Amino acid sequence: MKYNSSLLAPSPHLTQKSSHRWTGLEMPWQWWTLGTQSAISRTSKLHASELLTRYAAGERDFSQENLRDEYLGWEDLMEIDLSQASLEIAILEGTNLTGANLQNANLRRVDLTAANLKGANLTEADLYRADLRGTDLRNTQFIGADLIAANLTGADLRGANLSGANLRDANLSGADLSGANLTEVDWTGADVTGADLTGAILPNRQVRQAIEKAACGWLA
């Protein structure tokens, strides 16, 4: 929504001479209505069927929408904008989200198994306990993302950027992290059994610890 300075101006009848003095504390009804409608649009539930209809019609911007607990499995949603949207416990199994914008999205406990998120933007997204088993995450941006206790078993993270991500207690067993940027990642309690870290970008100390403890199947 573009800022409209005219909405902050007092109503015309208050600028004329009258017994009523505009104090500046009163809010024009237009501004109140706009604010109320804006709040409703951010909190109203958007059902999967409506999203799919609008997407098929060419719409791509679904930022800040509430899609909590919706089923969107095995759909083609390439380059969709779901930034700051709520997708908590939603099901997107097998969905094509190539190039999607999920920055700052709420993806807590979401099901993204076998989905395609190649080149997607998940910067600072909340993926607490998200299911990403076997997901295509090549060249995906996870900068500063919260992946606490996420399941990334067998996920393809080649070339992904996870700098500053929180992987505490995450399961990365069998994941392909070759060439991934793993700078300043929190590895506490992460399981990297059988993970491929070939060419991964890590500070020297973290590289040494990762290689030594990955052999035992656990990072502590």
Helices and strands as residue ranges (DSSP letters): G 5-8, H 12-15, H 29-43, H 48-56, H 204-214
